[in-house]
Amino acid sequence: MLAVIEMGGKQYRVSPDQIFYVEKTGNEVGAEFDVPRVLFLENESSVSVGTPILENVKVTAKVIDNVKAPKILGFKYKRRKNYRRKWGHRQSMQKIQITAIKA
C-alpha cells in the first residue's frame, strides 16, 4: 500500500512503518495524529487519485522525535564597499513514522 500525502507544503510518498522527516507539525513527541491531506492512494489492485484530496482515506502518523536540520549558511556582500553579512539557519524538524493507511 502506498499513499502520497501533503504536509508543510511538501508532498511525501509514504507506506506503512516508513520513517521520515517533516517540518514541525505542532504535535508532541509520542502523539499520534491523522494527516489531513491525502492526495493519492495505491492498493494492491486499485489506484485512487484525489481532486485535490481523497475524503475517505485516513493516514495515521506518530511523532518519534524533535530534531534540527543541518545548518544552512547565507552570505551576501557588495564588492569594494566593505559590506559583508553572514547568517545561519537550522530548521526545526520532526521525525515521523507512518503507523497505518486506511481506505
N, C-alpha and C positions, 0 to 999 in steps of 0.2 A: 504494500500500500504506500502511496506517495501523495503528497499534497504540496501546494505552493501557497505560502502564507505571506501576509504583509505586516511588518512590524517596524515602527520608527521610520516610515517612508521607504523602506527597502524590502525587497522580495527575497524569500528564502525557500529553497526546495527541501522539504523535510520528510522523514519517515519515522516510525515509532522507535524509541530508545536512542534517537540521534541527539548528540550534544553539540551545541554551537554557541556563539557569542552574538548578542544583540545590544543595542543601546539601552540604557536604563528604562525599565518598564514601570517603575513605581511600586513594585511588589517587594515584599520582604523575602529574605533568604528562607527557603523551605516551603514557601507558599505555592499552591497550585492555582492556575488560572486558565481561563479559556481564551484562545486567540480570537479576536473579534472578526478579523478579515481573512477568509479562506477563499482563494481565487481559483484553485484548480484541484481536482481530486482524480487519482487513478487507482482503481481497484484491480483485481486480477482479470476481470472480464470487461470492465466498462471505464469510460473516461467522462468526467463532468467538468465543464468549463463554466465559470460564473460570468454574469453580465451585470456588474463587475464582480459581485461576490456570490458565493453559494450560501443559501439561507439554512439548509437542513444539515450542514456538515459541522462537526464540532472537533476542534483540535485542542487537546489539553496539554499544558506545559507546566514544568516545575522549575523554580529558580534554585540553582545549586549554589552559586557564589557571586559576590560582587567583586569585580576586578577592574583594572585600568588598562587601556590600550597602550601600545608603545608611544613614546613621546614623538610628537611632530614638531620640527623646528621651522620657524619662519624667519626670513631675513629680508630687509629692504635697505636700499642705500641710494644716494644721489651722488654721482661722480663729481669730484672736485669741490664738493660743498661740505665735507666733513660731517655728513649726515648718515648715520647707521642705526638701525633698530633691529634687535633680535628678540624673538619671543618663542615660548614653547607652549605646547598644549597636550594634555593627556585626557582622552575621552573616558568617561565613566561607562563601563560595560557591565553586563550581567551574563553569567554562564547559565544557559537554559538547556533543559532536557525535555524532549517531547515524550510524554507518557502514553498518550492514546490518540488515535484518529478514528472518529465515529461518524459513519454516514447514515 
